[in-house]
């Protein structure tokens, strides 16, 4: 038990250091776990959701985010499309006011009413009321004719623009409706996202942790797993440390009771004392005679030593006197010891050094105070000069800084005003130049008009304005008559009007009205056809938008498939490359290793196995097997415990032999290696170890005496060295 306690005591400090290291590592991992409980054991036993739960919620949330982004992208595209259509519609409307069927009907009705007034005036029947209040009939009726013809012409020429405008308005309406539907879809997705996030938070309720996103919490879970591993290692290390401490404590109490010592002494001291007593007990009987001889020899040696003692006493006395003289010179007590004197001298030297440092610090402090005083004096002078307020240097300094900031702002404002003044001067010069040019132009105009002063221009300008108005009135009337003439010269049209028979006009009017009704019916038929074609066009455009959406979704899926396929190909290539490299390394290194370990295994098992081989299991994974003399193979699971140990030993010895071919030798330590081997296999393995010992040093520990006898019978005396370790103190005590 004492030997085991000794080993435990040797590793006790290492176990304690390991506990401290694991405690610090666990503490660091625990700090990284945001929201985790303070108690480590509680944190290690948290009911954290599984990886599948992380993956499921992550995929759902990511899918919702992708759908929301897709809908928002479609909304932005439709808004851009609406803006584009609105711009096109605005360009169409800026070309002029688009007419309508109702505007044409109203213009023609107004024109017919005016014509009735003209006929009544022509027949002398008298006019009841006014055609256009405030406007003579001869002016209002031509204007009505021109307006009706203009609306008809505009409707005829701009029929395509009107249809295009209606089409644009319909597209805007449809796009706005789709945007409203997309907004509702986004709202539903956001509600679904809220529900998923609530369910995600519910998964963490047993832990008492408010979760972040699944991706972030997945990293948290990895940190938690590492923390749990460190916590498990810490508890195991604490248990090992506690077990070793109890073992050492029990062994110390037993040693203290046997040695009649205090149980508070250290185990190593008690163990060393026990070893000494055992050794002294063994050696006491043989050393008594030797001690007597030594006493006689020491008596003979004592005489010259006594003489040397007298001489050294005189030397010491002389040195003591000299030391006293030196102490008096240094101001120290005469009876002080040399060690104490040296300590006092060192302390005096340290005090002198501290005094020098104090003097230097005092000088530095004095310079600092002087600099502060000068700075405060400068602040006071500036404050008096600039009328700064404040009773203390600090308040004056703050006021001066404020004044400096205001001065900088004022300077900036001054520079801005100076620039504005310069700009105003340039503008004034330009205005003066324009005025001079205008005066010069006026003088030239007066000279051309052959007038003496500028006041004489006013009657001339008034006459010119009247003449221009008359010309404009004549031109307007001629334009009106030109529109009524429908391409005929105005003078010829007037002659034709004078030649018309007023009585026949009513009959012609009736015939023209019949023709008008027929044309209007045909026009309505054409309009209905146009509306039907427009409806078909809208249906086709809606189908085109749906097809475009499906195409966009297909392109998005194709892009994702392309990305996933590319990643799949890269992973498969990487896996193939790694498999190829592993197979190449196995062929290069496994062959010699298997061959060497097979020879060793054959020798250890004394022919029960002839070697080792590699086969593939159902998963195409290479496995190690033992080969029988009849060519049959035995897997590792089918071997006995001793055969498995011998197999592992063969692999170790072969690997060490291969390592020694390219590296420096290193010791091989084997502890109770042959405990599961029978005597025949022990005799077979010892020559293998002896051959390997020619290349490196081997330590074989065992507590079985029969293995020592087998080693002596099997190997030469020079092939090994036998060392017996100390016997357990507890057994000796018994």
C-alpha angles and dihedrals in degrees: 000000000000091000091051090046089050091055089046091049091051092055096037094092091046089051090049091050090048090052091051092047093049090045091055092044091049090048091051092050090047091054089057091056103088113209095010119141118266092238110085096208091051089050092049091053097047116136095239116183117256126259090253089058090051091050094046095050092041092054093047094048093044090049091052091049090050091050092049091049090048092052092045089050090052090049091052091049092050091048090052089048091050090050090050092049091046090052090050090047090049091051089051092049093046090061088069143301108302112234127227138204091254092053090052091049092049092048093050093047089052090049093050090050090053091049090054088054090049092051092048090051091046093050091046093239092132130243122266107208130339126297093214114007112243095011125094116243093240088060101036098049096055089048091052091051092049092048094050092048091046092053091048093047092045092049089050096046096040099042090114091049092051092050091046091051091051089049091051091050090051091050090050091051092049093047092049089050091051090049090053090051091048090050090053089049091051090049090052091047090050090050089049089048089052090051092049091048089050090051089047090053089048089057088061097045093096088056094048090228127132102225128219123206118323091249092053092043090050088060087046090053092051089052089047091053090051089047091051091051092049090047090051090049090048093052091047091049091048090050091049091047091048092048092050091046091052091047092051091045093053092047091048092052091049092048091047091051092048094045094040090236133137115278090225093071120104117269093234091056092048092047092048091049091050090051090049093050091049092049092044090050091053094046100037097086095048096045100051094084090043090053091053091052090048091052091054091049091047091052089056090049092047095073098064089041090057090052090049089049092059092048092048090049090059090049092049092050091051091048090048091055091050091049090053090052091051091049091053090051091050094044095248127135112272094228096053117120120245092245093052090045092054089048091052091048091051090049091049090050090050091049091051090050091050090048091054090049090050091051091050091048091048091052091048090049090050091051091048092051090049091051090048090049092050091047091050090047090052090049090050092051092049091047092052091046094049096033093241118178126233141095098223131050090246094056091044090050091051091048091049091051089051091050090049090052091049090048091053091049090048091049091051090049090049091053091049092050091048089054091048090050090053091050090049090051091053091048091049091052091050091049091049090051091050090049091052091050091050092050091049091049090050091052090050090050092050090050091050090050089050092234129143103217138017092247089068090064095072097072089044093051091047091053090047091051092050091050091050091050091051091049090048091050092050091047091050092051092047090049090051091050090045090056091049090047091057096216097332121120114268094235092049090047091054091049089050091051092052090050094052121111109235094205094057094052094079091056092048089048092056092049092048091049090055089051089047092054091050091050091047091052090050089047092053090051091052091047092052089050090050091050091049091050090047090053090052089049091052090051090052091048091051089050089049091053090049090049090049090052091049090047091051091050090048091050090049091051090046091052091050091047090050091050093046091046091050091050091046091052091048092050093047091049090048091049091048091048092049091047090050092049092047091050091047092049090047092051092047098046107019096060099060091037093051092045093051095043089046091057091048091047091050091052094046094049090045092234098317085119123028097199148311131281142179124240135172123245128212090283092054089249116143113243132185119246136177119239120224123210088254089060092253119135128227120200120224091253089058094055126093121251091258093049091049091051090049090049092052090046090052091052091048094049093046092048091048091049090051090047093052090056091069105022142050115278118263129193119266114215117197120185116195089333096161098047093112096039124098119228095263093054090043088056088049096050098046095071089050090055091045091053091049090048088065087070102034140008118270127197114196114188121193139153095203113102094199089065088058090053091048089051092052092049095045104040134046120258091249093050094075143017121223120216123179113206124220116289117247111273092218091059090049090050091054 
